């Protein structure tokens, strides 16, 4: 049969019919719904992937906020739809990491290649909000708003004297002074190594942000430095200097854009262009692993506990290893992308995860893409990868080991408690909170840490095709930004999830329309329900469980400090 002349004339009859169906399906949508701009109200903090909530969390916290992955998928749909002129981002402040901001900016930069416009609106702009908005074609500010591009500020709180005042001391052993996770608890000021590390991280973060704002706003880096150094600005001064394009109230926003139909994404998504489902039998699996690395099962407390190294999600080796084993059995998965967002945790759990991932990597491509943090144990589990990708501002490295225990002997005395200790064996009190480590115990602890560290750098050396001596020079607990990690050979490419998907397609010889699925729970695609509880007793039990895991004597990989 001869097909009529069309863009699909190279297709078989069934394929031509299917393409015709989807074309007519989308054209019907275009005729029935008018859209000038699609508006997104972006939350201040966005997760990379959808986070399913059980009914209790939905009752307390509401529906899951839009994720960066979902936002990117939405932009791809809007780019193919001929109706919208572009999108509007209503910014309510930005509290996410610079690496997450870069992931969003990357999606917006790709969207702009379709010829559509990106517009940002905010009541005020701080540096992070402006960094995100700098990729936009136009930036609008509410009258009376302020541009607070004040630069980067990092405060480190040292609690040694405060803890001693209440009778608590922290006894720690680290592989080097750069592994400073315990410094806030054991020192009264930064170590020379810690101070140097903080400065090189801030330098790299600052220069990257300046460069990206300059490129996005099409101004010089000197102009950006001047904008930062002379901030804050009132609305009129910000307008005069060209930092914003107009001062507009929300009521006048549509008139300013000469737009009649501004539609929220939640309303527009059911009428936006839809692509036909892929017929590819093979797929790419994304395995997100985030939170503190612990032995046992992955868990997320019903609420985040405001305690350092305790609150938030925990990534258990039993759960992750089972997910990896399930992927090994799935012949439809041609490549795996491991998304890592973790500052580290247990050494033994990190080794268990890395071993399973190494086995997976023997028969299919494994690509690692790093989020805001992929340091210490978070870097350890990345070592089996064939390719590592991170954002320029990802916090990574921290190749090192530390262990610590809390000594509360003086606190017990001040509280007038009278503990009675009984022991059998010379080192039975090794993990006791009542006594510091003896010299012999400290030597044994250091030997254990050195052994774990040597194993760590062997993994890195094999992964990165480096000598152990070369790894040690950039290891020893040193923390780097993604840009510095690339320069030091710890990653292969700067970018995010789109680059990881493209690399997976290349290494597995897959076509561009290969479906991508996100793995969750025991290894099944989203959505899935999480077990939830709002019982205060359960929350307290969760806290004590975490505390026991942190103080069980296992060497820990912990990020030294938080930045920005």
VOGU-3710 file (C-alpha; in Angstrom, 3 decimals, decimal comma):
1> xxxxxxxxxx> 0,000/0,000/0,000  1,259/3,464/-0,884  1,085/5,920/1,992  0,163/9,564/1,453  2,951/12,103/1,681  3,527/12,945/5,363  6,290/13,293/7,964  5,598/9,661/8,854  5,873/8,213/5,331  8,915/6,147/6,340
11> xxxxxxxxxx> 6,819/4,248/8,895  4,882/1,000/8,482  1,099/1,221/8,247  0,455/0,364/11,943  3,105/2,870/13,070  1,726/5,522/10,714  -1,787/4,946/12,076  -0,563/5,236/15,647  1,296/8,476/14,951  -1,816/9,841/13,224
21> xxxxxxxxxx> -3,928/8,912/16,250  -1,644/10,746/18,683  -1,403/13,761/16,405  -5,216/14,028/16,179  -5,524/13,349/19,915  -3,218/16,261/20,755  -4,790/18,556/18,156  -8,206/17,946/19,767  -6,768/19,061/23,082  -5,259/22,158/21,494
31> xxxxxxxxxx> -8,635/23,235/20,091  -10,548/22,784/23,350  -8,180/24,484/25,843  -6,475/27,849/25,441  -3,133/28,409/27,189  -0,828/31,426/26,886  1,483/30,544/29,785  1,734/27,627/32,187  2,483/28,741/35,735  4,392/26,702/38,308
41> xxxxxxxxxx> 4,343/27,634/41,978  7,697/26,157/42,981  8,135/25,088/46,609  11,189/26,508/48,370  12,688/23,027/48,622  12,250/20,315/45,988  13,182/16,649/46,154  14,778/15,131/43,083  12,139/12,397/42,747  8,483/11,980/43,761
51> xxxxxxxxxx> 8,168/11,015/47,411  5,004/8,953/47,975  3,305/9,733/51,269  1,132/7,435/53,307  -2,274/8,724/54,311  -1,063/9,962/57,715  1,701/12,098/56,212  -0,765/13,387/53,613  -3,137/14,384/56,411  -0,374/16,268/58,234
61> xxxxxxxxxx> 1,735/17,609/55,375  -0,629/17,539/52,399  0,088/16,159/48,947  3,681/15,547/47,901  5,255/18,741/46,476  6,409/18,816/42,870  9,774/17,072/42,434  12,590/18,189/40,133  12,123/15,034/38,035  8,400/15,746/37,584
71> xxxxxxxxxx> 9,165/19,388/36,771  11,613/18,334/34,056  9,051/15,925/32,595  6,442/18,707/32,583  8,799/21,055/30,737  9,388/18,430/28,060  5,629/18,136/27,504  5,086/21,908/27,388  7,971/22,323/24,917  6,110/20,101/22,422
81> xxxxxxxxxx> 2,783/21,904/22,841  2,269/24,760/20,324  -0,112/26,779/22,533  1,954/28,086/25,474  4,349/30,947/24,802  6,322/29,787/27,795  6,166/29,212/31,532  5,976/31,377/34,641  7,840/30,365/37,789  6,309/31,807/40,944
91> xxxxxxxxxx> 9,229/31,641/43,396  8,558/31,544/47,131  12,195/31,596/48,172  14,746/28,850/47,650  16,173/26,746/50,486  17,596/23,835/48,509  21,271/23,152/47,792  23,108/24,828/44,928  23,347/21,437/43,189  19,543/21,150/43,170
101> xxxxxxxxxx> 19,290/24,708/41,833  21,683/23,746/39,050  19,516/20,725/38,185  16,471/23,002/37,788  18,447/25,564/35,788  19,631/22,789/33,463  16,034/21,724/32,787  15,045/25,342/32,110  18,007/25,868/29,765  16,937/22,813/27,742
111> xxxxxxxxxx> 13,337/24,060/27,706  14,403/27,454/26,326  15,927/25,692/23,311  12,365/25,019/22,152  11,959/28,765/21,606  9,613/29,264/24,539  10,008/31,896/27,244  10,851/31,476/30,936  9,564/34,172/33,299  10,210/34,392/37,049
121> xxxxxxxxxx> 8,129/36,261/39,594  9,023/36,754/43,263  8,210/39,023/46,163  11,935/39,259/46,893  15,156/37,659/45,674  17,975/36,355/47,853  21,137/34,940/46,261  19,774/31,411/45,848  16,490/32,637/44,403  18,327/34,965/42,048
131> xxxxxxxxxx> 20,726/32,174/41,049  17,723/30,097/39,982  15,956/33,050/38,334  19,052/34,164/36,410  18,317/31,550/33,726  14,965/33,227/33,000  14,314/35,564/30,074  12,566/38,020/32,409  12,579/38,507/36,188  9,704/40,382/37,827
141> xxxxxxxxxx> 9,600/41,732/41,368  6,612/42,712/43,470  6,565/46,445/44,301  8,130/46,979/47,713  10,205/43,815/47,340  13,959/43,624/47,826  16,911/42,000/46,068  19,035/40,417/48,825  21,934/38,952/46,854  24,201/39,034/49,902
151> xxxxxxxxxx> 26,706/36,314/49,002  27,586/33,133/50,880  27,814/32,847/54,649  28,840/29,800/56,677  28,854/29,666/60,464  30,378/26,766/62,323  29,386/26,313/65,951  31,950/24,700/68,262  30,372/23,152/71,343  33,245/21,618/73,306
161> xxxxxxxxxx> 33,033/24,103/76,199  29,228/24,055/76,177  29,170/20,270/76,399  31,768/20,251/79,147  29,660/22,774/81,094  26,891/20,191/81,355  29,269/17,276/81,875  29,532/15,780/78,385  32,696/15,080/76,405  33,188/13,531/72,967
171> xxxxxxxxxx> 36,069/11,119/72,414  36,929/10,692/68,718  39,529/9,245/66,381  39,752/10,433/62,745  41,929/9,353/59,834  43,212/12,931/59,446  42,401/16,476/60,607  40,435/17,006/57,376  37,884/14,422/58,552  36,323/16,970/60,864
181> xxxxxxxxxx> 32,837/15,580/61,547  33,501/15,599/65,290  35,283/18,986/65,353  32,170/20,954/66,401  31,927/18,672/69,447  35,625/18,310/70,303  37,103/21,743/69,535  36,548/25,391/70,451  37,665/26,704/67,055  38,358/25,388/63,549
191> xxxxxxxxxx> 41,502/23,378/62,960  43,887/24,847/60,345  42,898/22,011/58,007  39,192/22,563/58,626  39,498/26,281/58,013  41,418/25,729/54,762  38,830/23,193/53,581  35,906/25,509/54,333  37,587/28,303/52,393  38,306/26,235/49,271
201> xxxxxxxxxx> 34,742/24,943/49,246  33,253/28,433/49,612  35,625/29,754/46,923  34,493/27,085/44,463  30,790/27,504/45,282  31,003/31,294/45,048  32,854/31,359/41,728  30,431/28,857/40,197  27,371/30,858/41,284  28,896/34,106/39,976
211> xxxxxxxxxx> 29,722/32,525/36,630  26,243/31,020/36,191  24,453/34,262/37,107  26,677/36,133/34,658  25,915/33,677/31,847  22,195/33,631/32,582  21,828/37,422/32,815  24,328/38,044/30,000  26,485/40,370/32,105  30,108/40,202/33,203
221> xxxxxxxxxx> 31,304/38,401/36,306  32,562/41,767/37,599  29,014/43,105/37,334  27,757/40,129/39,347  30,389/40,695/42,037  29,343/44,339/42,224  25,685/43,317/42,523  26,528/40,990/45,420  28,907/43,329/47,233  26,521/46,298/47,182
231> xxxxxxxxxx> 23,336/44,397/48,061  20,618/44,686/49,312  18,596/46,782/46,878  15,172/48,366/47,128  12,730/47,632/44,343  13,377/50,891/42,471  17,164/50,586/42,622  17,000/46,952/41,503  14,889/48,067/38,534  17,214/50,959/37,665
241> xxxxxxxxxx> 20,264/48,685/37,720  18,529/46,118/35,520  18,554/43,315/38,089  14,789/42,916/37,504  12,805/43,749/34,386  9,676/45,204/35,962  7,870/45,861/39,250  4,451/44,219/39,023  1,725/43,150/41,414  0,137/39,774/40,840
251> xxxxxxxxxx> -3,131/41,439/39,792  -1,366/43,259/36,938  0,856/40,375/35,917  -1,304/39,056/33,062  -1,666/42,584/31,637  2,123/43,078/31,787  2,608/39,878/29,776  -0,275/40,653/27,426  -1,596/37,217/28,262  -5,239/36,241/28,582
261> xxxxxxxxxx> -4,857/32,617/29,636  -2,341/31,904/32,420  -3,027/28,380/33,635  -1,566/26,631/36,676  0,276/23,409/35,865  -2,089/21,434/38,094  -4,933/22,539/35,808  -3,017/22,407/32,527  -1,308/19,026/32,836  -4,359/17,074/31,753
271> xxxxxxxxxx> -4,605/19,025/28,487  -0,908/19,481/27,647  0,724/17,580/24,762  1,087/13,861/25,376  3,676/11,673/23,670  2,731/8,167/22,534  3,867/5,415/24,899  7,224/3,869/24,095  7,235/0,432/22,495  10,739/-0,329/23,706
281> xxxxxxxxxx> 10,957/-3,529/25,725  14,148/-2,496/27,474  14,213/0,234/30,102  16,549/2,343/32,233  16,046/2,056/35,983  16,773/4,924/38,372  17,570/3,788/41,911  17,473/6,767/44,321  19,485/6,323/47,526  19,427/9,210/49,968
291> xxxxxxxxxx> 19,931/9,946/53,630  22,332/8,636/56,252  23,785/5,218/55,447  22,921/2,734/58,207  23,016/-0,995/58,849  19,607/-2,609/58,478  16,486/-1,403/56,708  15,837/1,989/55,152  13,517/4,111/57,236  12,158/7,604/57,310
301> xxxxxxxxxx> 10,844/8,995/60,611  7,259/10,269/60,527  8,724/13,699/61,220  12,249/15,038/60,820  13,968/15,196/64,190  15,938/18,429/64,747  19,039/16,573/65,918  22,334/16,549/63,935  22,961/13,255/62,104  19,636/11,899/63,401
311> xxxxxxxxxx> 16,690/13,593/61,689  15,714/12,705/58,165  15,836/9,720/55,882  18,087/6,726/56,495  19,390/4,445/53,776  19,720/0,875/55,061  22,025/-1,653/53,453  19,492/-4,484/53,709  16,947/-2,496/51,724  19,370/-1,180/49,101
321> xxxxxxxxxx> 21,082/-4,529/48,585  17,693/-6,196/48,049  16,736/-3,485/45,542  19,963/-4,115/43,642  19,413/-7,883/43,662  15,899/-7,383/42,282  17,356/-5,283/39,473  19,860/-8,031/38,678  16,942/-10,426/38,120  15,087/-7,987/35,861
331> xxxxxxxxxx> 16,210/-8,680/32,290  14,126/-5,765/30,994  16,457/-3,282/32,753  19,313/-2,592/30,342  21,068/0,078/32,452  20,864/1,429/35,977  21,298/4,998/37,203  22,169/5,254/40,894  21,134/8,653/42,261  23,131/9,384/45,419
341> xxxxxxxxxx> 22,312/12,121/47,917  24,068/11,172/51,140  26,757/12,507/53,428  27,723/9,020/54,561  27,213/6,865/57,633  28,142/3,284/58,468  31,293/1,781/56,958  29,962/-1,764/56,983  26,682/-0,762/55,333  28,576/1,184/52,655
351> xxxxxxxxxx> 30,701/-1,871/51,861  27,623/-4,112/51,599  25,934/-1,721/49,168  29,101/-1,282/47,106  29,560/-5,054/46,828  26,020/-5,558/45,489  26,398/-2,656/43,055  29,721/-4,073/41,861  27,982/-7,334/41,019  25,247/-5,449/39,166
361> xxxxxxxxxx> 27,856/-3,530/37,168  29,353/-6,738/35,764  26,480/-7,317/33,313  24,983/-3,877/32,566  26,023/-0,219/32,644  25,876/1,482/36,044  25,913/5,285/36,028  26,038/7,344/39,214  24,553/10,826/39,335  25,162/12,819/42,510
371> xxxxxxxxxx> 22,725/15,212/44,143  23,450/17,897/46,709  25,830/15,671/48,708  27,605/12,445/47,804  30,429/12,347/50,302  32,211/9,729/52,386  29,976/6,639/52,359  27,967/8,424/49,670  31,084/8,401/47,500  32,041/4,868/48,596
381> xxxxxxxxxx> 28,871/3,373/47,071  29,557/5,277/43,831  32,854/3,485/43,221  31,399/0,508/41,245  30,022/2,883/38,584  31,174/2,922/34,974  30,549/6,686/34,875  30,092/9,313/37,618  28,245/12,599/37,054  27,843/15,445/39,546
391> xxxxxxxxxx> 26,769/19,057/39,572  29,526/21,718/39,855  28,375/22,485/43,412  27,762/18,917/44,611  29,585/18,319/47,911  31,578/15,130/47,405  34,806/13,344/48,303  35,420/13,203/52,064  37,225/9,912/51,512  38,040/9,075/55,107
401> xxxxxxxxxx> 36,883/7,461/58,331  36,056/8,729/61,818  34,696/7,248/65,017  33,495/8,909/68,187  31,671/8,194/71,406  29,975/10,457/73,941  31,343/10,552/77,496  28,712/11,560/80,050  30,550/10,757/83,284  30,500/14,368/84,530
411> xxxxxxxxxx> 26,854/14,768/83,559  25,985/11,738/85,681  27,894/13,265/88,583  26,117/16,615/88,219  22,759/14,863/88,124  23,809/13,007/91,267  23,353/9,611/89,653  25,522/6,795/90,936  26,236/4,223/88,207  27,764/0,946/89,309
421> xxxxxxxxxx> 29,828/-0,815/86,653  30,689/-4,502/86,481  32,796/-5,973/83,720  34,543/-9,091/82,563  37,315/-8,670/80,039  39,930/-5,933/79,803  38,049/-3,984/77,076  34,437/-4,639/78,078  33,977/-0,876/78,648  35,284/-0,030/75,197
431> xxxxxxxxxx> 31,978/1,552/74,111  30,925/2,708/77,557  29,801/6,331/77,855  31,250/6,448/81,346  34,950/6,343/80,409  37,239/7,692/77,714  39,227/5,298/75,565  42,473/4,080/77,075  45,680/4,520/75,076  45,496/0,870/74,044
441> xxxxxxxxxx> 41,858/1,186/72,992  42,651/4,344/71,046  45,433/2,516/69,201  43,037/-0,333/68,427  40,454/2,145/67,181  43,007/3,845/64,960  44,074/0,453/63,563  40,436/-0,282/62,722  39,997/3,112/61,072  43,216/2,738/59,059
451> xxxxxxxxxx> 42,079/-0,684/57,845  38,698/0,668/56,717  40,363/3,687/55,117  42,824/1,538/53,155  39,907/-0,533/51,882  38,115/2,680/50,930  40,992/4,114/48,911  41,559/0,751/47,178  37,970/0,897/45,949  38,447/4,469/44,744
461> xxxxxxxxxx> 41,798/3,710/43,098  40,325/0,790/41,155  37,240/2,784/40,172  39,109/5,894/39,046  42,172/4,137/37,596  44,468/5,880/40,069  47,155/4,755/42,464  46,301/4,489/46,152  48,953/7,157/46,804  47,185/9,553/44,432
471> xxxxxxxxxx> 43,828/8,850/46,087  45,320/9,462/49,514  46,525/12,913/48,414  42,967/13,997/47,597  41,436/11,791/50,313  42,185/11,832/54,010  38,732/13,278/54,644  39,117/16,217/52,237  35,798/17,498/50,894  35,403/18,940/47,391
481> xxxxxxxxxx> 32,787/20,587/45,234  31,803/18,787/42,040  33,931/21,169/39,980  36,958/20,367/42,141  36,100/16,654/42,082  36,209/16,713/38,284  39,603/18,411/38,366  40,841/15,814/40,887  39,575/12,864/38,839  36,797/11,835/41,246
491> xxxxxxxxxx> 34,031/12,180/38,644  33,766/11,957/34,858  31,319/14,688/33,910  29,449/17,694/35,253  25,691/17,537/34,913  22,617/15,880/36,304  19,945/13,329/35,543  19,459/14,198/31,827  23,169/13,659/31,215  23,024/10,384/33,165
501> xxxxxxxxxx> 20,098/9,132/31,057  21,948/10,068/27,861  25,052/8,215/29,092  22,990/5,143/29,985  21,510/5,145/26,478  24,997/5,420/24,989  26,615/2,664/27,082  23,679/0,263/26,686  23,120/1,138/22,996  19,519/2,165/23,651
511> xxxxxxxxxx> 17,320/4,493/21,563  16,233/7,904/22,865  12,655/6,766/23,512  13,746/4,061/25,958  11,434/4,337/28,978  12,863/5,389/32,325  11,394/4,053/35,556  12,092/5,078/39,128  12,606/2,226/41,582  11,251/2,395/45,105
521> xxxxxxxxxx> 10,700/0,191/48,130  11,762/-3,384/47,426  12,523/-2,583/43,814  9,115/-1,851/42,289  8,414/1,278/40,246  6,657/4,225/41,880  4,092/4,770/43,262  4,241/2,840/46,509  2,945/3,449/50,017  5,223/4,022/52,970
531> xxxxxxxxxx> 4,407/2,709/56,416  3,653/5,735/58,529  3,030/6,496/62,184  2,275/9,670/64,094  2,443/8,027/67,519  4,775/10,130/69,750  6,027/6,943/71,398  6,974/5,570/67,973  8,857/8,767/67,161  10,776/8,565/70,453
541> xxxxxxxxxx> 11,534/4,901/69,809  12,845/5,865/66,363  15,146/8,447/67,960  16,633/5,929/70,382  17,097/3,387/67,585  19,075/5,922/65,557  21,113/6,901/68,592  22,051/3,282/69,232  23,155/2,863/65,626  25,350/5,952/65,797
551> xxxxxxxxxx> 27,031/4,859/69,014  27,562/1,183/68,293  31,275/1,580/67,761  31,227/1,144/63,980  33,442/3,538/61,996  31,373/6,291/60,457  31,679/8,271/57,249  30,289/11,691/58,158  30,334/14,989/56,314  32,358/17,503/58,368
561> xxxx> 30,006/20,454/58,139  27,133/22,011/56,258  27,712/24,849/53,790  25,568/27,770/52,664
//
